[in-house]
Amino acid sequence: MPRSNKFNKSYGLSNPLQDLFPEPIVAQRAPTTNDTGYRIGQTWVDQSTNQIYALATVIAGSATWSLTGPGASDVDTLTGDTGGAISPAAGNINILGGDGLTVAGAGSTLTINRDAEGGYPITPYVVGTSGEAGYTTIQSAIDAATAAGGTNVIWVQPGTYTEDLNITSSIAFFSLDGVATIDGIHTPPSSGTIWFDGFVLQSATHILNSAAAGSTTMNINNCFIIITNGYIFNLPNWTGEILMDNCGEASTNDGVINNISGSSDIKLINVEMGAGTGNTMQLNGGGGFLRFDTCNVNCPVNMAGSGQVILQNGVRFGENVTIGGSLTGYAIQTAFRTGASQALTFNSSGNFSISSGEIQSTNDPAIGGTGAGALRLSGVSFDANAAVAGTVTLAGGTTATGAVALTGGAVTDFIGQATLVAGTVTVANTNIAATDKIFVTREGVATSTALGVLDVSITASTSFTITALQPGTPGSTETNDVSIVNYFIVRQL
């Protein structure tokens, strides 16, 4: 493009020959470093892009052209997520905060701040470091959530929070798995629902503690428990459902649940729980269910009350389990590996079955109890002691790997031995029923000079009498029979 060195003159001024800025160069391209033959300050308009340049320097035969607009150091528009491009009004574009954000200006800087409260994408109740969360304590977030009403979510940022929480409404507490620790004893509300998800829950005694007969549903999921001596749920009178799912534990003495006088339904799924023998898990069914599913239980367990017991899918007990009250139910693929402790104490008046299971106890007997209900064993292996107390009623169809032994001889046992004296013997048995069947065999004749036909009569709840009757003379006792006899009592259901 031809160069122009023509300059305008200003006439009528004190210096009529004063040079003014040269006229702009208008071209269909942008200037390059080779465009050097112009005065500093020369403007260049590139019509192909509608951009304007000014000559800033010419050094060593190389020109520097600076873009002056649009699209250079000045800002012509701002574009947000919605609304399109925004142009200045009176030379100004406002940048204002929205929900949960405040924009502060100082000097040449605009600072965008998150509000101290509210405006968080998950919940307005976020607990963490001052300046990064709306609340610095969990209790302050609980108080605010309770004041707001309804069911609320509290999100807890990483850190350790040493607080005894007073939970006064339905609240779900969430955190990333294992990055937030809550150390303290917490009081639940009397009604509603609460959740703890993703925490380390730690206490010298209990995690949730109340003597009230509350109905709140309790949920602890994806948590890790550390207790010195106490219970996760110390709720002796509670009636609301208690649930745990996918939790682990590294406690010293933890009985997990104390609901000894309550009636809570229990659902424990995929949980490693309990520690030591100092605190026994106390469950008192209220007609619903006591369910263990794929759990390792490392404390003694006592189940009473009414309803159904469900043990299934790989449950393992490391200490004695007692089933009492009128509980019924079943254990499938369940192992009772209790070492020197009795594996199972069956005291229920209801019927219970164990199938495809394992009894591993060196205690004699491995299974004990005095329940009026029947215990059915199907496909159960005894890996150590195989004795079952004579006071336990085994249902028909019982099968086991390894010999099943019954303890006997006591006044409540269903098996034993006696010696005839002058042809008769009365055996005390407070567990005997009038409809029971007693099978008697002669172990040895001892010094008998004559043998009678063995006959049995029952006095319910007191005793039964074995008599050797003279053959051919019914009703007459063969007094010369002093045999040693064995008896086995069977109760038909």
C-alpha positions in Angstrom: 0.0 0.0 0.0 1.5 3.5 -0.8 2.7 5.4 2.1 1.4 8.9 2.9 3.5 11.6 4.5 0.9 14.2 4.0 -0.1 16.1 7.2 -2.9 18.4 8.0 -2.2 22.0 8.9 -4.1 24.0 11.4 -4.8 27.6 10.3 -5.9 30.4 12.4 -3.8 29.3 15.4 -0.8 31.1 16.8 1.4 28.6 15.0 -0.4 27.9 11.7 2.2 25.3 10.7 1.7 23.1 13.7 1.6 19.4 12.7 -1.3 17.4 13.8 -1.6 13.5 14.0 -1.5 11.9 10.6 -4.6 10.5 9.1 -5.2 6.8 9.9 -4.1 4.2 7.4 -7.1 2.1 6.2 -6.2 -1.4 4.8 -7.5 -4.9 4.4 -4.8 -6.4 6.6 -3.1 -5.9 9.9 0.3 -4.1 10.0 3.5 -6.1 10.3 7.0 -5.6 11.6 8.0 -4.5 8.1 5.7 -1.5 8.1 8.3 0.9 9.5 8.0 4.0 7.4 5.6 5.9 9.7 5.7 8.3 12.6 5.3 6.9 16.1 1.6 7.1 17.0 0.4 6.4 13.5 -3.0 4.5 13.6 -3.9 1.6 11.3 -7.4 0.3 10.7 -7.7 -3.3 9.5 -11.0 -3.4 7.8 -10.9 -7.2 7.5 -11.2 -7.7 11.2 -12.4 -4.2 12.3 -9.4 -3.8 14.6 -7.3 -0.7 15.2 -3.5 -0.6 15.7 -1.0 2.1 16.7 2.7 2.2 16.0 4.5 2.0 19.3 8.2 1.7 18.3 10.6 1.1 15.5 13.8 -0.5 16.6 16.5 -1.9 14.4 14.2 -1.8 11.4 11.4 -3.7 13.1 8.1 -2.0 13.9 5.9 -2.8 16.9 2.2 -2.2 16.3 -0.1 -2.4 19.4 -3.7 -3.4 19.1 -5.8 -0.6 20.6 -9.3 -2.1 20.1 -11.4 -3.9 20.0 -10.1 -7.1 21.7 -6.9 -5.7 23.1 -6.3 -4.4 26.6 -9.7 -2.9 26.9 -12.9 -5.0 27.6 -15.8 -4.3 25.4 -18.3 -6.9 26.7 -18.6 -9.6 29.5 -20.4 -12.9 28.9 -21.8 -15.0 31.6 -23.4 -18.5 31.8 -26.7 -17.0 30.5 -27.8 -13.7 29.0 -25.3 -13.3 26.3 -22.7 -10.6 26.0 -23.1 -7.6 28.3 -21.9 -4.1 27.1 -20.8 -1.3 29.4 -23.4 1.3 30.5 -21.8 4.7 31.1 -18.4 3.0 30.9 -19.2 0.5 33.6 -20.2 -3.2 33.9 -21.4 -4.4 37.3 -20.1 -7.7 38.7 -22.5 -8.6 41.5 -22.7 -11.7 43.8 -25.4 -14.3 43.5 -26.8 -16.9 45.9 -24.1 -17.4 48.5 -21.5 -15.1 46.9 -20.3 -11.6 47.6 -18.1 -9.5 45.3 -15.8 -7.0 47.1 -13.8 -4.3 45.3 -10.6 -2.6 46.6 -8.2 -0.6 44.4 -8.0 -2.4 41.1 -9.1 -5.8 42.4 -12.5 -7.5 42.6 -12.6 -10.4 45.2 -15.4 -13.0 44.9 -16.2 -14.4 48.4 -18.4 -17.3 49.4 -21.0 -16.2 52.0 -20.4 -17.1 55.7 -23.8 -18.9 55.7 -25.8 -20.5 53.0 -25.2 -20.8 49.3 -23.5 -24.3 49.4 -24.5 -26.7 46.6 -25.2 -29.7 48.9 -26.7 -28.0 52.0 -26.7 -24.7 53.7 -25.3 -26.5 56.8 -21.6 -27.0 56.2 -19.2 -27.5 59.1 -15.5 -26.8 58.8 -12.8 -24.2 59.0 -13.8 -20.6 59.6 -14.1 -18.9 56.3 -14.5 -22.1 54.4 -17.8 -23.2 55.9 -20.9 -21.7 57.4 -20.3 -23.3 60.8 -17.2 -24.2 62.8 -19.0 -26.7 65.1 -21.4 -29.5 64.4 -23.7 -28.4 67.2 -24.1 -24.9 65.8 -25.2 -26.4 62.5 -27.6 -28.7 64.3 -29.2 -25.8 66.1 -29.6 -23.8 62.9 -31.1 -26.9 61.1 -33.5 -27.5 63.9 -34.6 -23.9 63.9 -35.2 -24.2 60.1 -37.5 -27.2 60.6 -37.9 -30.3 58.5 -35.3 -32.9 57.7 -31.9 -31.4 57.0 -28.5 -32.4 55.8 -25.3 -31.4 57.6 -22.0 -31.8 55.6 -18.9 -32.0 57.7 -15.5 -31.1 56.2 -12.3 -33.0 57.1 -11.1 -32.6 60.7 -11.6 -33.9 64.2 -14.6 -32.5 66.1 -14.7 -33.2 69.8 -18.3 -32.5 70.7 -21.1 -34.2 72.7 -24.0 -33.5 70.3 -27.5 -32.9 71.3 -29.4 -33.9 68.1 -32.8 -32.2 68.3 -34.4 -33.0 64.9 -34.2 -35.3 61.9 -30.8 -34.8 60.4 -28.5 -36.6 58.0 -24.8 -36.1 58.8 -22.5 -36.7 55.8 -18.7 -36.6 55.2 -16.2 -38.2 52.9 -15.3 -41.7 54.1 -13.0 -41.5 57.1 -11.8 -37.9 56.8 -14.0 -36.4 59.6 -13.8 -37.8 63.2 -16.5 -37.0 65.7 -15.3 -37.8 69.3 -18.1 -37.7 71.9 -21.4 -39.0 73.3 -24.5 -38.0 71.4 -28.1 -37.7 72.4 -30.6 -38.5 69.7 -34.0 -36.9 69.2 -37.0 -38.8 70.6 -38.6 -39.1 67.1 -37.7 -38.8 63.5 -34.7 -40.2 61.6 -31.0 -39.6 61.9 -28.1 -40.8 59.7 -24.3 -40.8 60.2 -22.5 -41.6 56.9 -18.8 -41.5 56.2 -17.3 -40.8 59.7 -15.0 -42.1 62.3 -17.1 -42.2 65.4 -15.1 -42.3 68.6 -16.0 -42.3 72.3 -14.6 -43.4 75.6 -18.0 -44.9 76.4 -21.1 -44.7 74.1 -21.7 -43.1 70.7 -25.5 -42.7 70.9 -26.9 -42.6 74.4 -30.4 -42.1 75.8 -32.5 -43.6 78.5 -35.7 -42.4 76.8 -38.1 -44.7 75.0 -37.6 -42.9 71.8 -38.9 -43.9 68.4 -36.3 -42.3 66.2 -34.9 -44.5 63.4 -31.1 -44.7 63.8 -28.8 -45.2 60.8 -25.0 -45.6 60.9 -23.5 -46.3 57.4 -20.0 -46.4 56.0 -18.5 -45.5 59.4 -15.6 -46.7 61.5 -16.1 -47.2 65.3 -13.6 -46.7 68.1 -14.9 -47.3 71.6 -13.0 -47.8 74.8 -15.8 -49.3 76.9 -19.4 -49.0 76.0 -21.9 -49.3 73.2 -22.5 -47.8 69.8 -26.2 -47.6 70.7 -26.8 -47.4 74.4 -30.5 -47.1 74.1 -32.0 -49.6 76.7 -35.6 -48.5 76.3 -35.6 -47.5 72.6 -38.4 -48.6 70.2 -37.2 -47.1 66.9 -35.4 -49.2 64.3 -31.6 -49.5 64.6 -29.6 -50.0 61.4 -25.9 -50.4 60.5 -24.5 -51.0 57.1 -20.9 -51.4 55.8 -19.1 -50.4 59.0 -15.8 -51.5 60.7 -14.4 -51.3 64.2 -11.3 -51.1 66.3 -12.6 -50.9 69.8 -11.5 -52.4 73.2 -14.9 -53.3 74.7 -18.0 -52.6 72.6 -21.3 -54.4 73.0 -22.7 -52.6 70.0 -26.3 -52.4 71.1 -27.9 -52.2 74.5 -31.7 -52.4 74.0 -32.4 -54.7 76.9 -35.8 -53.2 77.9 -36.8 -51.8 74.5 -38.3 -53.2 71.4 -36.3 -52.0 68.5 -36.1 -53.8 65.2 -32.5 -54.5 64.3 -30.9 -54.6 60.9 -27.1 -55.2 60.7 -25.6 -55.7 57.2 -22.0 -56.1 56.2 -20.7 -54.9 59.6 -17.5 -55.8 61.6 -18.7 -55.1 65.1 -18.2 -55.7 68.8 -15.1 -56.1 70.8 -14.2 -57.9 74.1 -16.4 -59.7 76.5 -17.0 -56.8 78.9 -20.3 -55.7 77.3 -22.9 -58.1 76.0 -25.1 -57.1 73.0 -28.6 -56.9 74.5 -31.5 -57.2 72.0 -35.1 -57.4 73.0 -37.4 -58.1 70.0 -40.8 -56.4 70.0 -42.5 -58.7 67.5 -40.5 -57.6 64.5 -37.1 -58.8 63.5 -33.5 -59.1 64.7 -31.5 -59.4 61.5 -27.7 -60.1 61.0 -26.5 -60.3 57.3 -22.9 -60.9 56.4 -21.5 -59.7 59.7 -18.6 -60.5 62.1 -19.7 -60.2 65.7 -17.0 -60.1 68.3 -18.9 -59.7 71.5 -21.4 -61.9 73.4 -25.0 -61.6 72.2 -28.2 -62.0 74.2 -31.5 -62.0 72.2 -34.8 -62.0 74.0 -38.4 -60.8 73.5 -40.6 -61.8 70.6 -40.4 -61.8 66.9 -38.0 -63.4 64.4 -34.2 -63.8 64.4 -32.6 -63.9 60.9 -28.9 -64.9 60.7 -27.8 -65.3 57.1 -25.2 -65.0 54.3 -21.9 -65.6 56.2 -22.6 -64.3 59.7 -19.8 -65.2 62.2 -20.1 -65.0 66.0 -16.9 -65.0 68.1 -18.6 -65.2 71.5 -21.6 -67.0 73.0 -25.0 -66.3 71.5 -28.2 -66.7 73.6 -31.6 -66.9 72.0 -34.4 -66.6 74.5 -37.9 -65.2 75.0 -40.3 -66.6 72.4 -38.1 -65.8 69.5 -38.3 -67.9 66.4 -36.2 -67.9 63.2 -33.3 -69.4 61.4 -29.5 -69.3 60.8 -28.3 -70.0 57.3 -24.5 -70.1 56.5 -23.7 -69.0 60.0 -20.6 -69.9 62.0 -20.5 -70.0 65.8 -16.7 -70.0 66.4 -16.6 -69.3 70.1 -13.5 -71.1 71.3 -13.8 -72.1 75.0 -17.2 -70.4 75.3 -20.5 -72.3 74.7 -21.4 -71.6 71.1 -25.2 -71.3 71.5 -27.5 -71.1 74.5 -31.1 -71.9 73.3 -33.6 -70.7 75.9 -36.5 -69.8 73.6 -40.0 -71.2 73.7 -40.2 -70.7 70.0 -38.6 -73.0 67.3 -35.3 -72.2 65.7 -33.3 -73.9 62.9 -29.6 -73.8 61.9 -28.7 -75.0 58.4 -25.5 -75.1 56.4 -23.7 -73.8 59.5 -20.7 -74.5 61.7 -20.4 -75.0 65.5 -16.8 -74.6 66.7 -16.6 -74.7 70.5 -14.5 -76.7 72.9 -17.0 -76.1 75.7 -19.0 -79.1 76.9 -21.8 -78.9 75.8 -21.3 -76.8 72.7 -25.0 -76.1 72.6 -26.9 -75.6 75.8 -30.1 -74.0 77.1 -33.5 -74.9 78.6 -35.9 -73.5 76.0 -39.2 -75.2 75.5 -38.9 -74.6 71.7 -37.3 -77.1 69.3 -33.9 -76.6 67.8 -33.4 -78.1 64.3 -29.9 -78.7 63.0 -29.5 -79.4 59.3 -26.2 -79.8 57.6 -24.3 -78.4 60.6 -20.7 -79.3 61.2 -19.2 -79.7 64.7 -15.5 -78.9 64.4 -14.7 -79.5 68.1 -17.0 -80.6 70.9 -20.3 -82.0 69.5 -22.2 -82.2 72.8 -25.8 -80.8 72.9 -27.3 -80.4 76.4 -30.0 -82.9 77.2 -32.3 -79.9 78.1 -32.3 -78.8 74.5 -35.1 -80.3 72.4 -33.8 -81.3 69.0 -36.4 -81.3 66.3 -36.9 -84.3 64.0 -34.8 -84.4 60.9 -31.7 -83.0 62.7 -28.5 -83.8 60.7 -25.0 -82.9 61.5 -21.4 -83.6 60.4 -19.7 -85.3 63.3 -21.5 -87.1 66.1 -24.1 -85.1 67.9 -23.8 -85.7 71.7 -26.3 -84.9 74.4 -25.3 -84.1 77.9 -27.4 -85.9 80.5 -27.9 -86.9 84.1 -29.3 -83.6 85.5 -32.9 -83.1 86.6 -33.7 -81.3 83.5 -31.8 -83.5 81.0 -33.4 -85.8 78.4 -30.8 -88.5 78.6 -29.2 -90.4 81.4 -28.7 -93.7 83.3 -30.2 -95.2 86.5 -30.0 -98.4 88.5 -33.0 -100.5 89.5 -33.4 -101.2 93.2 -35.6 -104.2 93.9 -36.9 -103.9 90.4 -37.7 -100.1 90.3 -36.1 -96.6 90.2 -37.7 -93.1 90.2 -35.7 -90.5 88.2 -36.3 -86.8 89.2 -36.8 -84.7 86.1 -38.5 -81.2 86.3 -38.5 -80.9 82.5 -40.6 -84.0 81.8 -44.0 -83.7 80.2 -46.9 -86.1 80.3 -46.8 -86.7 76.5 -43.0 -87.2 76.3 -41.8 -90.6 75.0 -39.1 -92.4 77.1 -37.0 -95.1 75.6 -35.3 -97.4 78.0 -32.6 -100.0 77.4 -30.7 -102.3 79.7 -27.0 -101.4 80.0 -26.1 -104.4 82.2 -27.8 -106.9 84.6 -25.4 -106.3 87.5 -26.3 -109.0 90.2 -29.8 -109.6 89.0 -31.1 -113.1 89.4 -34.1 -112.5 87.3 -35.0 -109.9 84.6 -38.3 -108.1 84.2 -39.9 -106.3 81.3 -39.0 -102.6 81.6 -42.0 -100.2 81.9 -42.1 -96.4 82.4 -44.7 -94.1 84.1 -44.5 -90.3 84.1 -45.3 -87.7 86.7 -45.2 -84.4 84.7 -42.7 -81.8 85.8 -41.5 -84.0 88.6 -40.1 -87.4 87.7 -40.6 -90.7 85.9 -40.4 -94.2 87.2 -38.8 -97.3 85.5 -40.2 -100.6 86.7 -39.2 -104.2 85.9 -42.4 -106.2 85.6 -42.6 -109.9 85.9 -43.2 -111.6 82.6 -46.6 -113.2 82.5 -47.7 -111.4 85.6 -48.6 -107.8 84.6 -48.5 -105.3 87.5 -46.1 -107.4 89.5 -42.6 -106.1 90.0 -39.6 -108.3 89.5 -37.7 -107.4 92.6 -34.7 -109.6 91.7 -33.9 -107.2 88.7 -31.2 -104.7 89.7 -30.1 -103.9 86.2 -28.4 -100.7 85.1 -30.7 -99.0 82.6 -30.3 -96.1 80.1 -33.1 -93.7 79.2 -33.7 -91.3 76.4 -36.6 -88.8 76.3 -38.1 -87.6 73.1 -40.7 -84.8 72.9 -42.9 -84.9 69.8 -43.8 -81.5 68.4 
